[in-house]
Amino acid sequence: MSAVVALAAVIVPAPRPAVDDAVAVTVLPGLFVPEARQWLSTSAGRIAPEGYSWMQAVHWVAWSGLYKPRRHRSHGPRSFGPTTVRVAQELAQLFPCRPGIEYLVRRTGLSERSVEYHLGMLREAGLLAWIVKGTRVSGGPAQASEFARMIPVEFDVALGIRTVQRDEDAPAYTRAASGIAEAGRELMATLARKASRKVRKPRAKTSSKRSATGARKAAEQGVVTAVLDETRCTPMQVGTSTSSSAAGTSIPPESKLASGASEFSTPKKSKATAGVGGRRKLNKIGRRFQLARELTEQVEWLRGCSVPRIAWVARGVADAGWTVSEVQAWLHVRGEATRVRRGSGLLAVLLAGAVTVLDTPAKRAAAVEQWHASQEARRRHRIEAVRAERERHDGAWDSPADVALKRELEVAFARINDAARNLHPTVAYGSDDHAKAGTEPFEISERERVSMREEAHAQLRLGSTDLIEDMVYALGCTEAERLFGEDLVRRAQQLDGFSRSSLTTYQTQ
């Protein structure tokens, strides 16, 4: 052995002993999927079962830094950052995943070229795979591409996720997760929290102090794996060993692999901002606008008014906790309005002093009961009025007010009844078979005939044909024409036909 070799043996330390596989750091190459393997049939990844699990993989790619766009192209975005995650959030909500470029531009606010860049980055990172590639035919509508949301193999390896192929005849991309290594549960919980939050568009201006603080926090948290040609360590020491304490557990769904307060719980939303029934509790301004909206919907003369203006006018009663029923009861106490030119102004006048007069809930409840009782009484009065009108319209014929004319009509009706009783039993009332039955025609004096004609003519002016119809029914059309004249009988028949038609209306003046 030469002196140089002996000196090197002294300086170079002995190799370190091998560590346990469960705490070893996995070194993964940079993520990149060539264009030929960006199709579902040629992809090495597996299909994500839902958008939540896919967003965990998206956040892992953005966090790990395994995918560097500028390693493969000289243009476009420099890194897989929050903008790419925002585009992925829109894709996670589509079923099936058929996003149009115009749709993503409208949803994200990016340019068309930027959307195309970020879709290409998701494909190159192994997170998207083409099922159908869209086409643009000249003169025809453009067809959107259909993608499959994929989970890269590197994600399963880094977190120790075990997969199983339940159907041997199915393609390899249909394999499903069957478990996760104990060392990857904490990281999966972090990714679950990130996937449950929505990444929004960052502000235009950020301070350098905040950026430095964020970089320092990211450096303290560490990354998932070490990247080739770069020194990346992780305090979680994620390994790829197949032996794990969780090997004997049951197979959970992939959406339940995150650990929060317990091993298999999902992050829960805080109840601090939740009100009754899961809704947010309204503040003072919200209660004003809610009461104003209800007033514009339920009060007749407030419809069409500006809701913000009504909210300002009714701010006193809204802050006092009044409901819309209590406000309507107070308006009933102040008096009903029939003609209103400016609803907000009238409301301001009527609500003056309302909080002072009805200053307790008991007084407001009593006002509401009084208002309901008034509404019920009004409803009953309206029903009775309609019923009385129908009975008057459908009832018997009203006799004239003139005493002399009334006496003459009574004598005439008595003669009509006597003549009707003398008819042959087989002859019906109103027929023209009096001559066949052997009866004599009905005779009245000329004075009575003129009086009846005048009464019938006056009734026709008012749209009533009762007198002529009664005579036609009792004596027949021939005797009625002899008594009133053909002109009056014909006009009465025409008016009666018009009144029964649904296509004709008439009114009296």
Secondary structure by P-SEA (a helix, b strand, c coil): ccaaaaaaaaaccccccccccccbbbbbccccccccccccccccbbbbccaaaaaaaaaaaaaacccccccccccccccccaaaaaaaaaaaacccccccaaaaaaaccccaaaaaaaaaaaaaaccbbbcbbbbbcccbbbbbbbbbbcccaaaaaaabbbbbbccccccccccccccccccaaaaaaaaaaaaacccccccccccaaaaaaaaaaaaaaccccccccccccccccccccccccccccccccccccccccccccccccccccccccccccccaaaaaaaaaaaaaacccccccccaaaaaaaaaaaaaacccaaaaaaaaaaaccccccccaaaaaaaaacccccccccaaaaaaaaaaaaaaaaaaaaaaaaaaaaaaaaaaccccccccaaaaaaaaaaaaaaaaaaaacccccccccccccccccccccccaaaaaaaaaaaaaaaaaccaaaaaaaaaaccaaaaaaaccaaaaaaaaaaaaaaacccbbbbcc
